[in-house]
């Protein structure tokens, strides 16, 4: 967030409320979301449960295994994925999908593409960082971009709905204050040097990739 300090931070609960509204207005909803972004996955799952829509994951074992592990270790019902049936996609689900609508938790893969081709006039919710779709950005992902463009050509409409789960600048400063950190090393940031201009009591050390730091 150091490179996007003016960007409003969307909470996962706000994302869930928006997802529920989209489900109420659109019977067929696909979402592209990271399999390991558990907070966002849970927000979509709970929205599907509230809307009484089948929650469908793409046809592989990775996503179902992640949901099983999270459920077994959850201390909050928000992260229990056994409260509302999880379906694994297959053509055998098409009749149910057509009748009841659905929320399909997908990725830019073959299974999701085949499902979109079966239900082309759907809403496609892009729930990932938009930098992957920016051709001017070093992180541009041509595969994801081509996947989405194919879905749009088929007739999908796209909605951007994402929160990265990253701490806001105010929250970063609060952590530095609470921990009374003497040295602060920003990581996972496009602009780590921005932290040096903020009121951090400790010394901010900006490291380059592969650079070591001795305590």
C-alpha positions as CSV (number, residue, x, y, z in Angstrom):
1,X,0.0,0.0,0.0
2,X,3.0,2.3,0.2
3,X,2.7,2.9,-3.5
4,X,-1.0,3.5,-3.3
5,X,-1.4,5.7,-0.2
6,X,-4.4,7.6,-1.7
7,X,-6.2,4.4,-2.6
8,X,-9.2,3.6,-0.4
9,X,-8.9,0.3,1.5
10,X,-11.8,-2.1,1.0
11,X,-12.4,-4.4,3.9
12,X,-13.2,-8.1,3.3
13,X,-16.6,-7.6,5.0
14,X,-17.4,-4.7,2.5
15,X,-16.3,-7.0,-0.3
16,X,-18.7,-9.7,1.0
17,X,-21.6,-7.2,1.1
18,X,-20.9,-6.2,-2.5
19,X,-20.6,-9.8,-3.6
20,X,-24.0,-10.5,-2.0
21,X,-25.5,-7.6,-3.9
22,X,-24.0,-8.8,-7.2
23,X,-25.4,-12.3,-6.5
24,X,-28.8,-10.9,-5.9
25,X,-28.8,-9.0,-9.2
26,X,-27.0,-11.7,-11.3
27,X,-27.9,-15.4,-11.3
28,X,-24.7,-16.6,-12.9
29,X,-21.5,-15.3,-11.3
30,X,-17.9,-16.4,-12.0
31,X,-15.1,-15.0,-9.9
32,X,-11.3,-15.1,-10.5
33,X,-9.6,-15.2,-7.2
34,X,-6.4,-16.5,-5.7
35,X,-6.9,-20.0,-4.2
36,X,-5.0,-19.0,-1.1
37,X,-6.6,-15.7,-0.4
38,X,-8.7,-17.3,2.3
39,X,-10.4,-14.1,3.5
40,X,-11.7,-13.2,0.1
41,X,-12.7,-16.9,-0.6
42,X,-14.6,-16.9,2.7
43,X,-16.3,-13.6,1.8
44,X,-17.6,-15.1,-1.4
45,X,-18.5,-18.4,0.2
46,X,-20.6,-16.6,2.9
47,X,-22.2,-14.4,0.3
48,X,-23.2,-17.5,-1.8
49,X,-24.7,-19.1,1.4
50,X,-26.7,-16.0,2.2
51,X,-28.0,-15.8,-1.4
52,X,-28.7,-19.6,-1.4
53,X,-26.6,-20.1,-4.5
54,X,-24.5,-23.2,-5.2
55,X,-20.9,-22.5,-4.4
56,X,-18.8,-24.2,-7.1
57,X,-15.0,-24.6,-7.3
58,X,-13.1,-25.4,-10.5
59,X,-12.3,-29.1,-11.1
60,X,-9.0,-29.8,-9.2
61,X,-8.0,-31.0,-5.8
62,X,-6.1,-27.9,-4.7
63,X,-9.0,-25.6,-3.8
64,X,-11.0,-28.3,-2.0
65,X,-7.9,-29.3,0.0
66,X,-7.3,-25.7,1.0
67,X,-10.9,-25.3,2.1
68,X,-10.7,-28.6,4.1
69,X,-7.5,-27.5,5.9
70,X,-9.0,-24.1,6.8
71,X,-12.2,-25.6,8.0
72,X,-10.4,-28.0,10.3
73,X,-8.5,-25.2,11.9
74,X,-11.1,-22.5,11.9
75,X,-12.0,-20.7,15.2
76,X,-14.7,-18.7,13.5
77,X,-17.8,-19.9,11.6
78,X,-16.8,-17.4,8.9
79,X,-14.0,-19.7,7.8
80,X,-15.9,-23.0,8.1
81,X,-16.6,-24.2,4.5
82,X,-18.8,-27.1,5.7
83,X,-21.8,-25.0,6.4
84,X,-22.9,-24.7,2.8
85,X,-22.2,-27.4,0.3
86,X,-19.2,-27.0,-1.9
87,X,-19.5,-28.5,-5.4
88,X,-16.6,-29.4,-7.7
89,X,-17.3,-28.4,-11.3
90,X,-18.3,-30.9,-13.9
91,X,-20.8,-30.9,-16.8
92,X,-23.1,-32.9,-14.6
93,X,-23.8,-29.7,-12.7
94,X,-25.0,-27.7,-15.7
95,X,-28.7,-28.4,-15.1
96,X,-28.5,-27.3,-11.5
97,X,-26.4,-24.3,-12.4
98,X,-29.0,-23.2,-15.0
99,X,-31.9,-23.6,-12.6
100,X,-30.5,-22.2,-9.4
101,X,-27.8,-19.9,-10.5
102,X,-24.3,-20.1,-8.9
103,X,-21.2,-18.5,-7.7
104,X,-18.2,-20.2,-9.4
105,X,-14.8,-19.7,-7.7
106,X,-12.5,-20.1,-10.6
107,X,-9.0,-19.4,-11.9
108,X,-7.7,-18.7,-15.3
109,X,-7.6,-22.4,-16.2
110,X,-9.2,-24.8,-18.6
111,X,-12.0,-25.9,-16.2
112,X,-13.1,-22.3,-15.6
113,X,-12.9,-21.5,-19.3
114,X,-15.2,-24.5,-20.2
115,X,-17.7,-23.4,-17.6
116,X,-17.8,-19.9,-18.9
117,X,-18.3,-21.2,-22.4
118,X,-21.3,-23.1,-21.1
119,X,-22.7,-20.0,-19.4
120,X,-21.3,-17.1,-21.5
121,X,-23.7,-14.4,-20.5
122,X,-22.6,-14.3,-16.9
123,X,-21.0,-11.8,-14.6
124,X,-17.2,-12.2,-14.3
125,X,-15.9,-10.8,-11.0
126,X,-12.2,-10.1,-11.1
127,X,-11.0,-10.4,-7.5
128,X,-7.3,-10.0,-8.0
129,X,-4.8,-7.1,-8.3
130,X,-5.5,-5.0,-11.4
131,X,-1.8,-4.7,-12.0
132,X,-1.8,-8.1,-13.7
133,X,-4.1,-6.6,-16.4
134,X,-2.1,-3.4,-16.9
135,X,0.1,-3.8,-20.0
136,X,2.3,-0.9,-18.8
137,X,3.1,-2.6,-15.5
138,X,6.0,-5.0,-15.1
139,X,3.7,-7.6,-13.5
140,X,1.4,-7.7,-16.5
141,X,0.1,-11.3,-17.0
142,X,-0.7,-11.9,-20.7
143,X,-2.3,-15.2,-19.9
144,X,-4.8,-13.8,-17.4
145,X,-5.5,-10.9,-19.7
146,X,-6.2,-13.2,-22.7
147,X,-8.4,-15.4,-20.5
148,X,-10.6,-12.4,-19.5
149,X,-10.7,-11.0,-23.0
150,X,-12.0,-14.4,-24.2
151,X,-14.7,-14.4,-21.6
152,X,-15.7,-10.9,-22.5
153,X,-15.9,-11.8,-26.2
154,X,-18.2,-14.7,-25.3
155,X,-20.6,-12.3,-23.6
156,X,-19.5,-12.0,-20.0
157,X,-19.6,-8.6,-18.2
158,X,-16.8,-7.8,-15.8
159,X,-16.8,-6.3,-12.4
160,X,-13.7,-5.4,-10.4
161,X,-14.0,-6.4,-6.7
162,X,-10.8,-6.8,-4.8
163,X,-9.0,-6.1,-1.6
164,X,-5.5,-7.4,-1.3
165,X,-5.5,-8.0,2.4
166,X,-2.6,-5.7,2.8
167,X,-2.3,-3.3,5.8
168,X,-3.1,0.3,5.2
169,X,-0.5,2.9,5.8
170,X,-2.1,3.9,9.1
171,X,-2.1,0.3,10.2
172,X,1.6,-0.1,9.3
173,X,2.4,3.0,11.4
174,X,0.3,1.6,14.3
175,X,2.2,-1.7,14.2
176,X,5.5,0.1,14.3
177,X,4.3,2.2,17.3
178,X,2.9,-0.8,19.2
179,X,6.0,-2.9,18.7
180,X,8.3,0.1,19.5
181,X,10.5,-1.1,16.6
182,X,14.0,0.2,16.5
183,X,14.6,-1.0,13.0
184,X,11.8,-1.3,10.3
185,X,12.5,-3.1,7.0
186,X,9.6,-2.8,4.5
187,X,9.0,-5.8,2.3
188,X,6.6,-6.9,-0.4
189,X,6.2,-3.3,-1.7
190,X,6.7,-1.5,-5.0
191,X,7.8,1.6,-3.2
192,X,9.4,0.6,0.1
193,X,11.3,3.9,0.3
194,X,8.0,5.7,0.9
195,X,8.1,4.5,4.5
196,X,11.1,6.7,5.1
197,X,8.9,9.8,4.6
198,X,6.4,8.7,7.2
199,X,6.5,9.3,11.0
200,X,8.2,6.1,12.0
201,X,10.1,6.3,15.3
202,X,12.5,3.6,14.4
203,X,15.2,3.6,11.7
204,X,13.8,2.5,8.3
205,X,16.1,0.3,6.3
206,X,15.3,-0.3,2.7
207,X,17.0,-3.4,1.3
208,X,17.3,-4.6,-2.3
209,X,16.6,-8.1,-3.5
210,X,19.3,-10.6,-2.3
211,X,20.8,-7.9,0.0
212,X,21.4,-9.2,3.6
213,X,21.0,-7.4,6.9
214,X,22.8,-8.4,10.1
215,X,21.2,-7.7,13.4
